[in-house]
Amino acid sequence: MSAVFMHKMTYALSYGGCGTLTVTKNGKEYTYTPREDFIEVDELIAVPVQTLNRKGYKTACCCAGHAPGHLFPIAKVENEAITVTDYAWDPWNTATYITFDKEYAFPFLPKGFTRQKNKIFKEYDKTENAEWQTMLAIMESAKTLHDWADALPPLSESQKAM
């Protein structure tokens, strides 16, 4: 899955990445890295995560899940620069999940999802050669999360304070 970035305060989504912004003023160059103001969210579940946050259900981390063969970069820092030195192959991430900043009393859960404390998740079968079925299940889960987030009532100010 590819990622998008969600602003930590407004929950606006950025699909163009979050590079460094450089501005020159009065002959002096100023650099701002907006990544500090954004969090990375898997593209398939970015809209439900955005909806949850805007309704007051603050998220901490999430993953849409992926079929076998996902690569993760291995990076090192050298001379204050980050370099990708290799990639690690992760055979399975067999769950779609959203972890919240605290436990919320949801009136209902998304269909097929389980709850453990401040996390909701749905696990997938690790059947060999099931890449396509896993991807279909992940996409169905993204739609389920979208419908669930959309149907949840917004938290009241008193509920947010709890």
C-alpha positions as CSV (number, residue, x, y, z in Angstrom):
1,M,0.0,0.0,0.0
2,S,1.2,3.5,-0.6
3,A,0.9,6.2,2.0
4,V,-0.6,9.6,2.3
5,F,0.1,12.2,5.0
6,M,-2.5,13.6,7.4
7,H,-2.0,16.9,9.1
8,K,-1.9,16.5,12.9
9,M,-4.1,19.5,13.7
10,T,-6.5,19.9,10.7
11,Y,-6.6,16.2,9.6
12,A,-6.3,17.4,6.0
13,L,-4.8,14.7,3.7
14,S,-1.8,15.4,1.4
15,Y,-1.2,13.0,-1.4
16,G,1.9,14.7,-2.8
17,G,4.2,13.8,0.0
18,C,5.8,16.1,2.5
19,G,9.0,17.4,1.2
20,T,11.1,20.3,2.5
21,L,9.9,23.8,1.8
22,T,12.6,26.4,1.2
23,V,11.8,30.1,1.2
24,T,14.2,33.0,0.6
25,K,13.4,36.3,2.4
26,N,15.7,39.3,2.5
27,G,18.6,37.3,1.1
28,K,18.3,34.6,3.8
29,E,17.1,31.1,3.1
30,Y,14.6,29.5,5.5
31,T,13.9,25.8,5.5
32,Y,10.8,24.1,6.9
33,T,10.1,20.4,6.9
34,P,6.3,19.9,7.1
35,R,6.7,16.2,7.9
36,E,6.9,17.2,11.5
37,D,3.2,18.4,11.2
38,F,2.0,15.3,9.4
39,I,1.6,11.6,10.2
40,E,1.8,8.8,7.6
41,V,-1.4,6.9,6.9
42,D,-2.0,4.0,4.5
43,E,-3.8,5.2,1.4
44,L,-6.6,2.6,1.6
45,I,-7.7,3.7,5.1
46,A,-6.7,7.4,5.0
47,V,-10.3,8.7,4.7
48,P,-11.7,6.5,7.5
49,V,-8.8,7.5,9.8
50,Q,-9.4,11.2,8.8
51,T,-13.1,10.8,9.6
52,L,-12.5,9.2,13.0
53,N,-10.1,12.0,14.0
54,R,-12.4,14.7,12.9
55,K,-15.2,13.1,14.9
56,G,-13.0,13.1,18.0
57,Y,-11.8,9.5,18.0
58,K,-8.0,10.2,18.0
59,T,-5.9,7.6,16.3
60,A,-2.3,6.7,17.3
61,C,-1.3,4.4,14.5
62,C,-2.8,2.2,11.8
63,C,-2.1,-0.2,9.0
64,A,-4.3,-1.3,6.0
65,G,-2.5,-4.7,5.9
66,H,-0.7,-6.2,2.9
67,A,-0.3,-9.4,1.0
68,P,3.0,-11.3,0.9
69,G,6.1,-9.7,-0.6
70,H,6.0,-6.2,1.0
71,L,9.4,-4.6,1.2
72,F,10.5,-2.3,4.0
73,P,13.5,0.0,3.7
74,I,16.4,-0.4,6.1
75,A,18.0,3.0,6.7
76,K,21.1,4.3,8.4
77,V,22.1,7.8,9.4
78,E,25.5,8.9,8.3
79,N,26.8,12.5,8.4
80,E,23.3,13.6,9.4
81,A,21.9,12.1,6.2
82,I,19.5,9.2,6.0
83,T,20.5,6.5,3.4
84,V,18.5,3.4,2.5
85,T,21.0,0.5,2.7
86,D,18.8,-2.4,1.9
87,Y,15.2,-3.7,2.0
88,A,13.8,-6.3,4.3
89,W,11.1,-8.6,2.9
90,D,8.0,-9.0,5.1
91,P,6.1,-12.1,4.0
92,W,2.8,-11.1,5.7
93,N,1.1,-8.4,7.5
94,T,-2.1,-10.3,8.1
95,A,-4.2,-7.6,9.8
96,T,-5.9,-4.3,9.1
97,Y,-5.9,-2.3,12.4
98,I,-6.4,1.1,13.9
99,T,-4.9,1.9,17.3
100,F,-6.5,4.9,19.2
101,D,-4.9,7.2,21.7
102,K,-7.2,5.8,24.4
103,E,-10.1,3.4,24.8
104,Y,-13.3,4.7,23.3
105,A,-16.8,3.4,24.1
106,F,-17.8,2.8,20.5
107,P,-21.6,2.1,20.1
108,F,-20.7,-0.6,17.6
109,L,-17.6,-2.0,15.8
110,P,-17.0,-2.4,12.1
111,K,-18.3,-5.8,10.8
112,G,-15.7,-8.5,11.1
113,F,-13.4,-6.5,13.4
114,T,-12.3,-7.4,16.9
115,R,-11.4,-5.0,19.7
116,Q,-8.5,-5.3,22.2
117,K,-8.3,-2.3,24.6
118,N,-7.7,0.7,22.4
119,K,-7.2,-1.2,19.1
120,I,-9.6,-2.6,16.5
121,F,-8.4,-5.1,14.0
122,K,-9.3,-7.7,11.4
123,E,-6.9,-10.6,10.7
124,Y,-6.5,-12.5,7.5
125,D,-5.8,-16.1,6.6
126,K,-2.1,-17.0,5.9
127,T,-3.0,-19.5,3.3
128,E,-0.2,-20.1,0.9
129,N,-0.6,-18.5,-2.6
130,A,-3.5,-16.4,-1.3
131,E,-2.1,-13.0,-2.4
132,W,-5.2,-12.0,-4.4
133,Q,-7.7,-13.1,-1.8
134,T,-5.7,-11.2,0.9
135,M,-5.8,-8.1,-1.2
136,L,-9.5,-8.4,-1.8
137,A,-10.1,-8.9,1.9
138,I,-8.0,-5.8,2.7
139,M,-9.9,-3.7,0.2
140,E,-13.3,-4.9,1.6
141,S,-12.0,-4.1,5.1
142,A,-11.1,-0.5,3.9
143,K,-14.7,-0.1,2.7
144,T,-16.1,-1.5,6.0
145,L,-13.9,0.9,8.0
146,H,-15.1,3.8,5.8
147,D,-18.8,2.9,6.4
148,W,-18.2,2.4,10.1
149,A,-16.3,5.7,10.6
150,D,-19.0,7.5,8.6
151,A,-21.8,6.0,10.7
152,L,-20.2,6.7,14.1
153,P,-21.6,9.7,16.0
154,P,-19.2,12.5,16.7
155,L,-17.9,12.6,20.3
156,S,-19.3,15.4,22.5
157,E,-16.9,17.8,24.2
158,S,-17.5,16.0,27.5
159,Q,-16.7,12.6,25.9
160,K,-13.5,14.0,24.4
161,A,-12.4,15.2,27.8
162,M,-12.8,11.8,29.4
